[in-house]
Amino acid sequence: PRFGFAFRPFDNNRTVIRGGYGIYYSSAQINNISQNSVTGPPAQLWAGFISDTTTPTLNYGGDIGKTPAETFQTVRLGVLTGFENQWLEAYTQQWSFSVGQELGKDFVVEAQYLGSKSTHVENIFDYNYSIASSASLPARLPFPKWDRIAGFSSGAPANYNALLLSAEKRFSGGLSFKGSYTYGKALTINGG
């Protein structure tokens, strides 16, 4: 849903007030679902194999002095990703309010406030984070056979607020000059 308005408060065209509000929805996280199908085990377990280019023989090209069975006992798997059970699609509410004023022939200034608030923004976190210590990395991980276990949640918020100031001078023949300044602030909590 979207709503907008433009209003001339006086009996001339020199002043205009505009505003609007809309809600915008994010697309589904199909990218992460398809990535899981090709990067999770066993697809992420990439063992190296070599073969003679003239005589097709298949040999293991892993760690020197280790058999394939020994290597797979100590191998660390790649990235495992997954969604929370109750995934909520992200949406953003956006609003604006502006006042424009013509100050002289073909010279216009405008002040505008822009704001937005995003809800259920994708948030990624690592279940397999390491705790700082002098121990080896596998000893510090909750799941030492995995590199990263990334979880996606839909719990991060975000917001944006800005003041926009602009001045425009129009000349004949379609030539114009415009200068603008934006003072804005964006906040989020670990969101995508």
C-alpha positions as CSV (number, residue, x, y, z in Angstrom):
1,P,0.0,0.0,0.0
2,R,1.1,3.5,-0.9
3,F,-0.3,6.9,-0.3
4,G,0.9,10.3,-1.5
5,F,-0.4,13.9,-1.6
6,A,0.6,17.3,-2.9
7,F,-1.0,20.5,-1.6
8,R,-0.8,24.2,-2.4
9,P,-1.8,26.0,0.8
10,F,-2.0,29.5,-0.8
11,D,-3.8,30.9,-3.8
12,N,-0.7,30.7,-6.0
13,N,1.8,28.1,-7.3
14,R,4.8,29.4,-5.3
15,T,4.5,27.0,-2.3
16,V,3.8,23.3,-2.4
17,I,3.6,20.7,0.4
18,R,4.1,17.1,-0.4
19,G,4.1,13.9,1.5
20,G,3.8,10.2,1.2
21,Y,3.8,6.8,2.9
22,G,4.3,3.3,1.6
23,I,5.1,-0.2,2.7
24,Y,7.5,-2.3,0.7
25,Y,8.1,-6.0,1.1
26,S,11.3,-8.0,0.6
27,S,11.6,-11.0,-1.7
28,A,11.8,-14.5,-0.3
29,Q,15.2,-15.9,0.6
30,I,15.3,-18.3,-2.3
31,N,19.0,-17.6,-2.8
32,N,19.9,-19.1,0.6
33,I,17.7,-22.2,0.1
34,S,19.3,-23.0,-3.3
35,Q,22.8,-22.3,-1.8
36,N,22.1,-24.9,0.9
37,S,21.4,-27.6,-1.7
38,V,24.9,-27.3,-3.3
39,T,27.1,-26.2,-0.4
40,G,25.9,-28.6,2.4
41,P,27.3,-32.0,2.8
42,P,28.2,-34.0,0.9
43,A,28.7,-31.4,-1.8
44,Q,31.0,-29.3,0.3
45,L,33.3,-32.2,1.0
46,W,35.7,-31.6,-1.9
47,A,38.4,-34.2,-1.9
48,G,41.2,-33.9,-4.5
49,F,41.7,-36.6,-7.0
50,I,44.3,-36.8,-9.8
51,S,44.6,-38.8,-12.9
52,D,47.2,-39.4,-15.6
53,T,46.3,-37.4,-18.7
54,T,47.3,-40.2,-21.1
55,T,46.3,-43.3,-19.1
56,P,43.1,-42.7,-17.2
57,T,43.8,-43.8,-13.6
58,L,42.2,-42.3,-10.6
59,N,44.4,-41.7,-7.6
60,Y,43.8,-39.8,-4.4
61,G,45.6,-36.5,-4.3
62,G,45.1,-35.7,-0.6
63,D,47.5,-35.3,2.3
64,I,50.9,-36.9,1.7
65,G,51.3,-40.1,3.7
66,K,47.6,-40.3,4.6
67,T,45.1,-42.7,3.1
68,P,41.7,-41.3,2.1
69,A,40.1,-42.9,5.2
70,E,42.6,-41.2,7.5
71,T,42.1,-37.8,5.8
72,F,38.3,-38.0,6.1
73,Q,38.7,-38.7,9.9
74,T,40.2,-35.2,10.4
75,V,38.6,-33.2,7.6
76,R,36.6,-30.1,8.5
77,L,33.4,-29.5,6.6
78,G,32.5,-26.2,4.9
79,V,29.6,-23.9,5.6
80,L,26.2,-25.1,6.8
81,T,23.4,-22.6,6.6
82,G,19.8,-22.7,7.7
83,F,16.7,-20.7,8.5
84,E,14.8,-20.3,11.7
85,N,11.6,-22.2,11.9
86,Q,9.2,-19.2,11.9
87,W,10.7,-17.1,9.1
88,L,9.0,-13.7,8.6
89,E,9.4,-11.8,5.4
90,A,11.0,-8.3,5.9
91,Y,9.2,-5.2,5.1
92,T,10.0,-1.5,5.2
93,Q,7.7,1.4,6.0
94,Q,8.8,4.6,4.3
95,W,7.5,8.2,4.6
96,S,8.4,11.7,3.5
97,F,7.2,15.2,4.0
98,S,8.5,18.3,2.1
99,V,7.9,22.0,1.6
100,G,9.0,23.7,-1.6
101,Q,9.0,27.4,-2.1
102,E,9.7,29.5,-5.2
103,L,11.8,32.5,-4.1
104,G,12.2,34.4,-7.3
105,K,11.9,33.8,-11.0
106,D,12.8,30.1,-11.7
107,F,14.6,29.7,-8.3
108,V,13.2,27.1,-5.9
109,V,14.2,25.8,-2.5
110,E,12.9,22.7,-0.8
111,A,13.3,21.1,2.6
112,Q,12.3,17.5,3.0
113,Y,12.2,14.9,5.8
114,L,12.6,11.2,4.8
115,G,12.2,8.3,7.2
116,S,12.0,4.6,7.1
117,K,11.6,1.7,9.5
118,S,12.5,-1.9,8.5
119,T,11.1,-4.9,10.3
120,H,12.2,-8.6,10.2
121,V,15.4,-7.8,8.4
122,E,17.6,-10.9,7.7
123,N,20.1,-11.4,10.4
124,I,23.0,-13.9,10.1
125,F,24.8,-15.3,13.1
126,D,27.4,-18.1,13.6
127,Y,26.5,-21.0,15.9
128,N,30.1,-22.2,15.6
129,Y,31.9,-19.1,16.9
130,S,35.2,-19.6,18.6
131,I,36.0,-18.4,22.1
132,A,39.3,-16.5,22.4
133,S,42.0,-18.6,24.0
134,S,45.4,-20.0,23.3
135,A,44.0,-23.5,22.4
136,S,43.9,-24.6,18.8
137,L,40.9,-23.5,16.7
138,P,39.1,-26.9,16.6
139,A,39.4,-27.2,20.4
140,R,37.6,-23.8,20.8
141,L,34.7,-24.6,18.5
142,P,31.4,-26.0,19.8
143,F,31.2,-28.2,16.6
144,P,34.9,-28.8,15.6
145,K,34.1,-30.8,12.4
146,W,32.5,-27.6,10.9
147,D,34.0,-24.4,9.8
148,R,30.9,-22.2,10.1
149,I,27.3,-23.0,11.0
150,A,25.4,-19.9,9.8
151,G,21.9,-19.3,11.1
152,F,19.5,-16.9,9.5
153,S,16.8,-15.2,11.5
154,S,14.3,-12.5,10.6
155,G,14.7,-10.5,13.7
156,A,16.9,-7.5,12.9
157,P,15.4,-4.0,12.8
158,A,16.7,-0.9,10.9
159,N,15.7,2.7,10.6
160,Y,16.7,5.8,8.6
161,N,16.0,9.5,9.2
162,A,17.2,12.3,7.0
163,L,16.8,16.0,6.3
164,L,17.3,17.0,2.7
165,L,17.8,20.6,1.6
166,S,18.0,21.7,-2.0
167,A,18.1,24.8,-4.2
168,E,17.5,24.8,-7.9
169,K,17.9,27.6,-10.5
170,R,16.3,27.1,-13.9
171,F,17.5,28.9,-17.0
172,S,16.1,29.0,-20.5
173,G,16.7,26.2,-23.0
174,G,16.3,23.5,-20.3
175,L,19.5,24.4,-18.5
176,S,19.4,24.3,-14.7
177,F,21.7,24.1,-11.7
178,K,20.8,22.2,-8.5
179,G,22.6,21.9,-5.2
180,S,21.5,19.7,-2.4
181,Y,22.6,18.6,1.1
182,T,21.5,15.5,3.1
183,Y,22.0,15.0,6.8
184,G,21.0,11.4,7.6
185,K,21.3,8.7,10.1
186,A,20.9,5.0,9.6
187,L,20.7,2.4,12.4
188,T,20.5,-1.4,12.4
189,I,21.3,-4.3,14.6
190,N,23.5,-6.8,12.7
191,G,21.0,-6.9,9.9
192,G,21.5,-7.5,6.2
